[in-house]
Amino acid sequence: VLELFGLKLDELVGKDFFDLNYPADLTLQIRRDINDAFETDGPVTNEVLFPDTTGKISLYEYIFNPVVSSDGSTHYVVGTARNITERRIVEDQMLQAEANYRNLVEASPGIVYRNQPTAPYLTVYVSPNIKDYGFSPDDWYTTPGMWSSILFEEDREMAVREFETAVDKGLETD
């Protein structure tokens, strides 16, 4: 809070939370969330964009927890906030990378699948185009070794051996 508002500790101590000059829309949202915490008697979490003293906008997550004194006479809220801008950027990048990978895999004309790395090597993912080859995705997910059953018989033994060797070495076997 000191950094966010450009304050010194003695300028903050004793101040009411709303004396910190939040933007009007944010003040309204925070008041609503505090009221919700009291009304639901549970924590309320929200994310808000907030400008620091330089004008840089960051994404903050805050949590308000209602507290009632043991005799029930005092009600107040304990709040915590943290800057989650960097985390959100990384999350968004990961989601984009996953979407790119999924698009690449699902646009591939070949069957793309992933098996568990231990016997019985159940399939944990198979590309949707499996249907184009006359197979049901459910068959792949419920039949151990389905991938090897569709290989040419003369290739099957060598392919299974190579697969097991890769698994033993801890290699990806997509």
N, CA, C and O of each residue as an XYZ file, in Angstrom:
696
protein
N       0.838     -1.183      0.000
C       0.000      0.000      0.000
C       0.880      1.243      0.000
O       0.582      2.224     -0.681
N       1.958      1.196      0.762
C       2.857      2.350      0.804
C       3.399      2.659     -0.591
O       3.387      3.810     -1.028
N       3.869      1.638     -1.275
C       4.402      1.835     -2.628
C       3.308      2.258     -3.592
O       3.505      3.158     -4.408
N       2.169      1.615     -3.498
C       1.074      1.871     -4.421
C       0.612      3.321     -4.354
O       0.349      3.945     -5.382
N       0.515      3.853     -3.138
C       0.038      5.217     -2.976
C       1.160      6.232     -2.815
O       0.905      7.431     -2.705
N       2.411      5.753     -2.800
C       3.535      6.656     -2.638
C       3.537      7.330     -1.281
O       3.857      8.513     -1.167
N       3.177      6.570     -0.242
C       3.084      7.124      1.106
C       4.219      6.633      1.982
O       4.897      5.654      1.670
N       4.406      7.335      3.082
C       5.306      6.877      4.134
C       4.428      6.256      5.214
O       3.235      6.548      5.293
N       5.011      5.413      6.031
C       4.245      4.683      7.038
C       3.452      5.623      7.941
O       2.285      5.361      8.232
N       4.069      6.707      8.384
C       3.354      7.613      9.291
C       2.183      8.330      8.599
O       1.290      8.848      9.269
N       2.189      8.358      7.269
C       1.073      8.951      6.532
C      -0.092      7.976      6.386
O      -1.207      8.379      6.054
N       0.165      6.712      6.630
C      -0.852      5.682      6.453
C      -1.487      5.249      7.775
O      -2.691      5.003      7.842
N      -0.679      5.158      8.808
C      -1.168      4.670     10.095
C      -2.308      5.559     10.592
O      -2.198      6.785     10.606
N      -3.394      4.920     10.996
C      -4.537      5.633     11.543
C      -5.535      6.116     10.504
O      -6.585      6.655     10.854
N      -5.217      5.928      9.232
C      -6.141      6.375      8.185
C      -7.217      5.319      7.949
O      -6.983      4.118      8.085
N      -8.376      5.798      7.598
C      -9.451      4.921      7.164
C      -9.091      4.409      5.771
O      -8.469      5.112      4.975
N      -9.483      3.202      5.503
C      -9.207      2.571      4.223
C      -9.638      3.458      3.058
O      -8.938      3.539      2.048
N     -10.764      4.112      3.190
C     -11.297      4.906      2.087
C     -10.747      6.331      2.043
O     -11.151      7.120      1.189
N      -9.834      6.667      2.951
C      -9.164      7.969      2.891
C      -7.996      7.946      1.900
O      -7.306      8.952      1.737
N      -7.773      6.816      1.245
C      -6.596      6.669      0.388
C      -6.832      7.110     -1.050
O      -5.980      6.897     -1.914
N      -7.971      7.717     -1.309
C      -8.263      8.281     -2.628
C      -8.252      7.265     -3.761
O      -7.569      7.452     -4.768
N      -8.993      6.216     -3.593
C      -9.199      5.268     -4.675
C     -10.052      5.943     -5.753
O     -10.812      6.860     -5.443
N      -9.941      5.508     -7.010
C     -10.857      6.013     -8.025
C     -12.306      5.689     -7.607
O     -12.548      4.671     -6.958
N     -13.254      6.543     -7.976
C     -14.646      6.415     -7.519
C     -15.253      5.053     -7.828
O     -15.914      4.470     -6.969
N     -15.043      4.528     -9.042
C     -15.636      3.234     -9.392
C     -15.036      2.103     -8.566
O     -15.726      1.147     -8.214
N     -13.752      2.218     -8.261
C     -13.096      1.205     -7.439
C     -13.584      1.285     -5.997
O     -13.803      0.257     -5.355
N     -13.755      2.494     -5.492
C     -14.277      2.671     -4.136
C     -15.645      2.022     -4.005
O     -15.926      1.343     -3.017
N     -16.495      2.231     -5.003
C     -17.830      1.641     -4.996
C     -17.747      0.113     -5.007
O     -18.472     -0.553     -4.268
N     -16.867     -0.443     -5.841
C     -16.710     -1.901     -5.916
C     -16.196     -2.463     -4.599
O     -16.690     -3.488     -4.130
N     -15.220     -1.813     -4.002
C     -14.664     -2.281     -2.737
C     -15.733     -2.234     -1.641
O     -15.847     -3.165     -0.844
N     -16.504     -1.164     -1.600
C     -17.592     -1.078     -0.603
C     -18.594     -2.222     -0.799
O     -19.039     -2.831      0.174
N     -18.948     -2.511     -2.054
C     -19.872     -3.628     -2.330
C     -19.288     -4.946     -1.836
O     -19.980     -5.746     -1.207
N     -18.004     -5.165     -2.128
C     -17.376     -6.431     -1.743
C     -17.257     -6.562     -0.227
O     -17.424     -7.657      0.310
N     -16.976     -5.482      0.458
C     -16.929     -5.523      1.926
C     -18.317     -5.851      2.474
O     -18.452     -6.680      3.374
N     -19.341     -5.203      1.933
C     -20.715     -5.512      2.363
C     -21.067     -6.969      2.084
O     -21.702     -7.628      2.907
N     -20.652     -7.472      0.914
C     -20.906     -8.885      0.589
C     -20.221     -9.811      1.590
O     -20.782    -10.836      1.976
N     -19.017     -9.454      2.007
C     -18.304    -10.276      2.985
C     -19.087    -10.340      4.288
O     -19.194    -11.406      4.894
N     -19.637     -9.206      4.725
C     -20.454     -9.199      5.945
C     -21.746     -9.986      5.757
O     -22.138    -10.762      6.628
N     -22.409     -9.783      4.613
C     -23.700    -10.428      4.380
C     -23.574    -11.942      4.226
O     -24.434    -12.684      4.700
N     -22.526    -12.401      3.577
C     -22.351    -13.845      3.363
C     -21.577    -14.501      4.490
O     -21.515    -15.727      4.579
N     -20.978    -13.673      5.364
C     -20.143    -14.174      6.452
C     -19.031    -15.068      5.919
O     -18.648    -16.056      6.546
N     -18.529    -14.703      4.764
C     -17.449    -15.470      4.158
C     -16.540    -14.558      3.350
O     -16.858    -13.389      3.133
N     -15.415    -15.092      2.907
C     -14.465    -14.268      2.163
C     -15.020    -13.865      0.797
O     -15.770    -14.616      0.173
N     -14.646    -12.689      0.349
C     -15.000    -12.198     -0.974
C     -13.695    -11.845     -1.681
O     -12.855    -11.123     -1.144
N     -13.547    -12.364     -2.883
C     -12.342    -12.130     -3.678
C     -12.732    -11.402     -4.956
O     -13.790    -11.655     -5.533
N     -11.872    -10.504     -5.386
C     -12.121     -9.798     -6.634
C     -10.786     -9.372     -7.223
O      -9.763     -9.353     -6.540
N     -10.819     -9.034     -8.497
C      -9.643     -8.510     -9.180
C     -10.000     -7.143     -9.735
O     -11.085     -6.945    -10.281
N      -9.071     -6.200     -9.590
C      -9.314     -4.839    -10.060
C      -8.047     -4.269    -10.693
O      -6.929     -4.617    -10.314
N      -8.251     -3.396    -11.653
C      -7.147     -2.646    -12.238
C      -6.965     -1.389    -11.403
O      -7.930     -0.715    -11.042
N      -5.702     -1.086    -11.104
C      -5.443      0.052    -10.234
C      -4.187      0.785    -10.694
O      -3.162      0.155    -10.955
N      -4.261      2.115    -10.795
C      -3.068      2.884    -11.177
C      -2.200      3.204     -9.964
O      -2.713      3.559     -8.903
N      -0.889      3.079    -10.123
C      -0.006      3.503     -9.029
C       0.280      4.999     -9.174
O      -0.328      5.670    -10.009
N       1.190      5.515     -8.377
C       1.459      6.955     -8.381
C       2.068      7.436     -9.698
O       2.015      8.627    -10.006
N       2.640      6.524    -10.470
C       3.222      6.912    -11.765
C       2.191      6.819    -12.890
O       2.459      7.233    -14.018
N       1.016      6.276    -12.580
C      -0.017      6.106    -13.600
C      -0.011      4.721    -14.225
O      -0.896      4.393    -15.016
N       0.980      3.904    -13.876
C       1.040      2.542    -14.414
C      -0.120      1.740    -13.826
O      -0.346      1.744    -12.616
N      -0.841      1.061    -14.698
C      -2.000      0.277    -14.262
C      -1.560     -1.165    -14.043
O      -0.892     -1.764    -14.886
N      -1.946     -1.705    -12.900
C      -1.638     -3.093    -12.567
C      -2.912     -3.796    -12.136
O      -3.890     -3.164    -11.737
N      -2.875     -5.112    -12.225
C      -4.015     -5.927    -11.815
C      -3.769     -6.415    -10.389
O      -2.740     -7.020    -10.091
N      -4.731     -6.141     -9.525
C      -4.634     -6.557     -8.125
C      -5.759     -7.513     -7.794
O      -6.886     -7.374     -8.271
N      -5.426     -8.485     -6.968
C      -6.431     -9.384     -6.413
C      -6.547     -9.047     -4.935
O      -5.544     -8.923     -4.232
N      -7.778     -8.900     -4.477
C      -7.952     -8.662     -3.047
C      -8.952     -9.647     -2.485
O      -9.825    -10.160     -3.184
N      -8.793     -9.895     -1.189
C      -9.682    -10.791     -0.452
C     -10.091    -10.071      0.822
O      -9.250     -9.573      1.571
N     -11.397    -10.026      1.054
C     -11.924     -9.458      2.287
C     -12.533    -10.587      3.109
O     -13.384    -11.332      2.624
N     -12.091    -10.705      4.352
C     -12.613    -11.711      5.278
C     -13.306    -11.005      6.435
O     -12.691    -10.184      7.116
N     -14.584    -11.317      6.664
C     -15.282    -10.698      7.787
C     -14.817    -11.316      9.100
O     -14.543    -12.514      9.169
N     -14.731    -10.509     10.117
C     -14.320    -10.957     11.440
C     -15.325    -10.413     12.449
O     -15.696     -9.240     12.412
N     -15.751    -11.284     13.340
C     -16.665    -10.878     14.409
C     -15.979    -11.214     15.726
O     -15.446    -12.309     15.901
N     -16.001    -10.261     16.646
C     -15.377    -10.510     17.942
C     -16.106    -11.646     18.652
O     -17.255    -11.949     18.331
N     -15.447    -12.261     19.602
C     -16.016    -13.424     20.290
C     -17.336    -13.103     20.985
O     -18.189    -13.979     21.121
N     -17.516    -11.848     21.428
C     -18.791    -11.504     22.068
C     -19.817    -10.986     21.060
O     -20.939    -10.642     21.432
N     -19.426    -10.931     19.775
C     -20.354    -10.522     18.733
C     -20.565     -9.029     18.616
O     -21.406     -8.584     17.835
N     -19.816     -8.244     19.378
C     -20.066     -6.800     19.396
C     -19.322     -6.042     18.298
O     -19.742     -4.951     17.911
N     -18.255     -6.590     17.805
C     -17.451     -5.877     16.821
C     -17.419     -6.651     15.516
O     -17.154     -7.853     15.490
N     -17.692     -5.939     14.438
C     -17.604     -6.519     13.101
C     -16.618     -5.687     12.290
O     -16.715     -4.461     12.235
N     -15.689     -6.360     11.678
C     -14.753     -5.653     10.814
C     -14.278     -6.609      9.731
O     -14.581     -7.802      9.758
N     -13.538     -6.074      8.789
C     -13.032     -6.869      7.677
C     -11.521     -6.798      7.675
O     -10.930     -5.734      7.859
N     -10.906     -7.953      7.464
C      -9.474     -8.002      7.243
C      -9.296     -8.215      5.745
O      -9.865     -9.138      5.161
N      -8.508     -7.357      5.145
C      -8.303     -7.455      3.707
C      -6.848     -7.636      3.359
O      -5.953     -7.125      4.032
N      -6.635     -8.368      2.303
C      -5.293     -8.512      1.749
C      -5.377     -8.245      0.257
O      -6.402     -8.503     -0.374
N      -4.309     -7.734     -0.293
C      -4.258     -7.464     -1.726
C      -2.862     -7.784     -2.227
O      -1.873     -7.655     -1.505
N      -2.810     -8.198     -3.467
C      -1.500     -8.451     -4.068
C      -1.562     -8.152     -5.553
O      -2.600     -8.309     -6.197
N      -0.455     -7.729     -6.068
C      -0.338     -7.418     -7.478
C      -0.194     -8.755     -8.225
O       0.746     -9.511     -7.983
N      -1.117     -9.026     -9.115
C      -1.081    -10.299     -9.859
C      -0.861    -10.066    -11.351
O      -1.135    -10.945    -12.168
N      -0.374     -8.894    -11.699
C      -0.170     -8.553    -13.110
C       0.750     -9.556    -13.795
O       0.396    -10.105    -14.839
N       1.908     -9.797    -13.232
C       2.871    -10.710    -13.858
C       2.316    -12.126    -13.942
O       2.477    -12.804    -14.956
N       1.660    -12.569    -12.868
C       1.079    -13.912    -12.871
C       0.049    -14.037    -13.991
O       0.023    -15.043    -14.700
N      -0.794    -13.023    -14.152
C      -1.820    -13.068    -15.187
C      -1.209    -13.089    -16.580
O      -1.697    -13.788    -17.469
N      -0.134    -12.317    -16.770
C       0.552    -12.317    -18.064
C       1.066    -13.712    -18.375
O       0.897    -14.200    -19.492
N       1.696    -14.362    -17.395
C       2.217    -15.720    -17.599
C       1.069    -16.697    -17.849
O       1.167    -17.546    -18.736
N      -0.013    -16.590    -17.083
C      -1.170    -17.463    -17.292
C      -1.730    -17.290    -18.699
O      -2.037    -18.271    -19.377
N      -1.862    -16.040    -19.136
C      -2.384    -15.772    -20.480
C      -1.459    -16.336    -21.553
O      -1.924    -16.874    -22.557
N      -0.147    -16.212    -21.341
C       0.815    -16.770    -22.293
C       0.709    -18.299    -22.338
O       0.785    -18.906    -23.406
N       0.534    -18.906    -21.169
C       0.393    -20.368    -21.133
C      -0.887    -20.809    -21.834
O      -0.883    -21.787    -22.583
N      -1.977    -20.095    -21.594
C      -3.234    -20.424    -22.265
C      -3.109    -20.271    -23.776
O      -3.633    -21.089    -24.532
N      -2.418    -19.227    -24.212
C      -2.221    -19.024    -25.648
C      -1.349    -20.128    -26.235
O      -1.636    -20.638    -27.318
N      -0.286    -20.498    -25.523
C       0.582    -21.574    -26.004
C      -0.192    -22.892    -26.086
O      -0.030    -23.656    -27.038
N      -1.030    -23.150    -25.085
C      -1.847    -24.371    -25.110
C      -2.818    -24.343    -26.283
O      -2.999    -25.350    -26.967
N      -3.443    -23.191    -26.515
C      -4.385    -23.069    -27.640
C      -3.653    -23.261    -28.966
O      -4.168    -23.920    -29.870
N      -2.455    -22.688    -29.086
C      -1.669    -22.867    -30.312
C      -1.314    -24.327    -30.525
O      -1.431    -24.843    -31.636
N      -0.882    -24.992    -29.463
C      -0.524    -26.409    -29.549
C      -1.747    -27.244    -29.930
O      -1.674    -28.112    -30.800
N      -2.871    -26.969    -29.265
C      -4.103    -27.716    -29.552
C      -4.529    -27.507    -31.011
O      -4.913    -28.456    -31.696
N      -4.457    -26.258    -31.473
C      -4.813    -25.984    -32.869
C      -3.907    -26.732    -33.831
O      -4.370    -27.285    -34.828
N      -2.611    -26.746    -33.527
C      -1.653    -27.461    -34.369
C      -1.961    -28.953    -34.395
O      -2.001    -29.571    -35.459
N      -2.176    -29.520    -33.219
C      -2.450    -30.959    -33.112
C      -3.754    -31.312    -33.810
O      -3.830    -32.299    -34.542
N      -4.777    -30.502    -33.579
C      -6.086    -30.836    -34.127
C      -6.172    -30.574    -35.624
O      -7.063    -31.103    -36.289
N      -5.262    -29.766    -36.167
C      -5.236    -29.528    -37.611
C      -4.364    -30.548    -38.334
O      -4.379    -30.615    -39.563
N      -3.607    -31.340    -37.586
C      -2.725    -32.331    -38.186
C      -3.545    -33.421    -38.878
O      -4.550    -33.881    -38.337
N      -3.118    -33.832    -40.068
C      -3.854    -34.904    -40.749
C      -3.620    -36.278    -40.109
O      -4.393    -37.210    -40.332
N      -2.554    -36.398    -39.318
C      -2.266    -37.673    -38.671
C      -2.941    -37.786    -37.318
O      -3.420    -36.797    -36.764
N      -2.974    -38.982    -36.800
C      -3.518    -39.222    -35.461
C      -2.450    -38.800    -34.450
O      -1.303    -39.239    -34.525
N      -2.837    -37.957    -33.522
C      -1.935    -37.538    -32.455
C      -2.546    -38.027    -31.149
O      -3.722    -37.790    -30.876
N      -1.739    -38.710    -30.348
C      -2.254    -39.246    -29.091
C      -1.172    -39.193    -28.030
O       0.015    -39.065    -28.329
N      -1.612    -39.294    -26.776
C      -0.681    -39.331    -25.640
C      -1.154    -40.451    -24.733
O      -2.338    -40.568    -24.415
N      -0.199    -41.270    -24.327
C      -0.493    -42.391    -23.428
C       0.106    -42.141    -22.054
O       1.034    -41.348    -21.892
N      -0.450    -42.844    -21.062
C       0.195    -42.855    -19.749
C       1.562    -43.504    -19.916
O       1.723    -44.387    -20.758
N       2.549    -43.083    -19.126
C       3.902    -43.621    -19.293
C       4.135    -44.971    -18.617
O       5.261    -45.469    -18.595
N       3.081    -45.558    -18.070
C       3.236    -46.870    -17.434
C       2.161    -47.815    -17.950
O       1.090    -47.390    -18.384
N       2.474    -49.118    -17.892
C       1.508    -50.123    -18.352
C       0.225    -49.970    -17.554
O       0.291    -49.752    -16.344
N      -0.901    -50.071    -18.163
C      -1.185    -50.579    -19.509
C      -1.189    -49.498    -20.585
O      -1.782    -49.704    -21.644
N      -0.548    -48.356    -20.351
C      -0.387    -47.300    -21.347
C      -1.724    -46.793    -21.894
O      -1.917    -46.678    -23.105
N      -2.629    -46.497    -20.981
C      -3.932    -45.977    -21.403
C      -3.760    -44.625    -22.089
O      -2.877    -43.844    -21.732
N      -4.599    -44.364    -23.061
C      -4.574    -43.098    -23.783
C      -5.162    -42.006    -22.896
O      -6.230    -42.178    -22.308
N      -4.456    -40.883    -22.806
C      -4.971    -39.741    -22.048
C      -5.393    -38.608    -22.983
O      -6.071    -37.672    -22.560
N      -4.992    -38.691    -24.256
C      -5.447    -37.726    -25.256
C      -5.357    -38.383    -26.628
O      -4.398    -39.090    -26.937
N      -6.363    -38.136    -27.430
C      -6.309    -38.530    -28.830
C      -6.964    -37.407    -29.633
O      -7.988    -36.854    -29.233
N      -6.357    -37.087    -30.761
C      -6.869    -35.983    -31.566
C      -8.257    -36.313    -32.125
O      -8.560    -37.469    -32.421
N      -9.092    -35.284    -32.263
C     -10.467    -35.493    -32.709
C     -10.575    -36.141    -34.094
O     -11.581    -36.777    -34.409
N      -9.535    -35.977    -34.915
C      -9.616    -36.549    -36.257
C      -9.558    -38.079    -36.251
O      -9.594    -38.710    -37.308
N      -9.470    -38.661    -35.075
C      -9.481    -40.129    -34.969
C     -10.736    -40.691    -35.637
O     -10.723    -41.795    -36.182
N     -11.814    -39.915    -35.584
C     -13.078    -40.334    -36.212
C     -12.945    -40.445    -37.728
O     -13.601    -41.274    -38.359
N     -12.083    -39.596    -38.308
C     -11.875    -39.629    -39.763
C     -11.270    -40.950    -40.215
O     -11.366    -41.315    -41.387
N     -10.655    -41.658    -39.294
C     -10.034    -42.948    -39.610
C     -10.931    -44.117    -39.210
O     -10.528    -45.278    -39.270
N     -12.159    -43.783    -38.798
C     -13.132    -44.825    -38.473
C     -13.058    -45.348    -37.057
O     -13.621    -46.400    -36.754
N     -12.364    -44.621    -36.175
C     -12.238    -45.062    -34.797
C     -13.048    -44.161    -33.873
O     -13.297    -42.995    -34.181
N     -13.446    -44.706    -32.762
C     -14.152    -43.942    -31.743
C     -13.137    -43.470    -30.701
O     -12.304    -44.258    -30.254
N     -13.196    -42.195    -30.307
C     -12.298    -41.746    -29.236
C     -12.461    -42.592    -27.970
O     -11.480    -42.861    -27.276
N     -13.693    -43.015    -27.666
C     -13.916    -43.847    -26.476
C     -13.122    -45.142    -26.539
O     -12.610    -45.611    -25.523
N     -13.018    -45.725    -27.744
C     -12.224    -46.954    -27.879
C     -10.772    -46.701    -27.493
O     -10.145    -47.532    -26.835
N     -10.239    -45.550    -27.905
C      -8.854    -45.223    -27.590
C      -8.654    -45.001    -26.101
O      -7.620    -45.373    -25.545
N      -9.654    -44.387    -25.448
C      -9.516    -44.087    -24.029
C      -9.732    -45.307    -23.140
O      -9.235    -45.340    -22.014
N     -10.450    -46.294    -23.617
C     -10.788    -47.444    -22.765
C     -10.056    -48.722    -23.134
O     -10.106    -49.694    -22.381
N      -9.384    -48.745    -24.265
C      -8.702    -49.963    -24.701
C      -7.195    -49.790    -24.587
O      -6.596    -49.062    -25.378
N      -6.572    -50.451    -23.609
C      -5.120    -50.348    -23.492
C      -4.444    -50.825    -24.782
O      -4.829    -51.842    -25.359
N      -3.443    -50.079    -25.218
C      -2.695    -50.488    -26.406
C      -3.442    -50.316    -27.707
O      -3.061    -50.912    -28.715
N      -4.490    -49.525    -27.717
C      -5.261    -49.332    -28.944
C      -4.361    -48.867    -30.080
O      -4.531    -49.276    -31.228
N      -3.404    -48.008    -29.748
C      -2.523    -47.479    -30.790
C      -1.775    -48.587    -31.516
O      -1.575    -48.529    -32.729
N      -1.366    -49.589    -30.762
C      -0.582    -50.658    -31.407
C      -1.464    -51.607    -32.202
O      -0.986    -52.268    -33.124
N      -2.725    -51.683    -31.865
C      -3.615    -52.618    -32.571
C      -3.904    -52.185    -34.001
O      -4.343    -52.994    -34.818
N      -3.659    -50.898    -34.313
C      -3.948    -50.440    -35.674
C      -2.714    -50.445    -36.574
O      -2.800    -50.112    -37.756
N      -1.575    -50.820    -36.014
C      -0.349    -50.873    -36.807
C      -0.366    -52.097    -37.723
O      -1.035    -53.094    -37.450
N       0.386    -51.991    -38.812
C       0.560    -53.171    -39.659
C       1.200    -54.254    -38.807
O       2.090    -53.986    -38.001
N       0.737    -55.471    -38.997
C       1.205    -56.576    -38.162
C       2.720    -56.721    -38.193
O       3.334    -56.998    -37.162
N       3.339    -56.535    -39.376
C       4.791    -56.686    -39.479
C       5.555    -55.558    -38.779
O       6.751    -55.697    -38.528
N       4.880    -54.432    -38.457
C       5.530    -53.312    -37.769
C       5.260    -53.296    -36.272
O       5.960    -52.621    -35.516
N       4.246    -54.037    -35.846
C       3.753    -53.915    -34.473
C       4.812    -54.250    -33.431
O       5.019    -53.471    -32.500
N       5.478    -55.374    -33.562
C       6.451    -55.803    -32.538
C       7.568    -54.774    -32.373
O       7.935    -54.428    -31.250
N       8.105    -54.290    -33.486
C       9.186    -53.303    -33.429
C       8.679    -51.982    -32.826
O       9.380    -51.370    -32.020
N       7.478    -51.537    -33.204
C       6.940    -50.279    -32.696
C       6.689    -50.353    -31.189
O       6.990    -49.404    -30.465
N       6.142    -51.467    -30.717
C       5.888    -51.632    -29.282
C       7.213    -51.660    -28.526
O       7.326    -51.063    -27.454
N       8.202    -52.337    -29.065
C       9.520    -52.395    -28.425
C      10.130    -50.993    -28.352
O      10.665    -50.615    -27.309
N      10.061    -50.221    -29.430
C      10.585    -48.849    -29.439
C       9.832    -47.959    -28.446
O      10.422    -47.124    -27.759
N       8.527    -48.159    -28.392
C       7.708    -47.403    -27.443
C       8.143    -47.706    -26.011
O       8.347    -46.787    -25.217
N       8.286    -48.977    -25.680
C       8.672    -49.364    -24.324
C      10.080    -48.889    -23.988
O      10.349    -48.515    -22.847
N      10.981    -48.899    -24.968
C      12.332    -48.385    -24.763
C      12.275    -46.891    -24.450
O      12.951    -46.417    -23.537
N      11.476    -46.162    -25.202
C      11.328    -44.717    -24.964
C      10.750    -44.466    -23.581
O      11.203    -43.562    -22.879
N       9.757    -45.252    -23.178
C       9.148    -45.096    -21.851
C      10.191    -45.384    -20.772
O      10.288    -44.647    -19.791
N      10.969    -46.448    -20.947
C      12.008    -46.792    -19.978
C      13.036    -45.666    -19.826
O      13.571    -45.454    -18.738
N      13.309    -44.949    -20.911
C      14.279    -43.852    -20.885
C      13.640    -42.542    -20.446
O      14.327    -41.528    -20.322
N      12.326    -42.555    -20.209
C      11.631    -41.343    -19.791
C      11.427    -40.347    -20.912
O      11.278    -39.151    -20.665
N      11.419    -40.827    -22.132
C      11.234    -39.937    -23.289
C       9.758    -39.732    -23.563
O       8.934    -40.597    -23.263
N       9.425    -38.577    -24.138
C       8.069    -38.333    -24.581
C       7.778    -39.286    -25.737
O       8.638    -39.532    -26.583
N       6.589    -39.805    -25.762
C       6.266    -40.805    -26.773
C       5.005    -40.467    -27.545
O       4.279    -41.367    -27.968
N       4.734    -39.190    -27.735
C       3.550    -38.805    -28.512
C       3.680    -39.309    -29.925
O       2.787    -39.089    -30.744
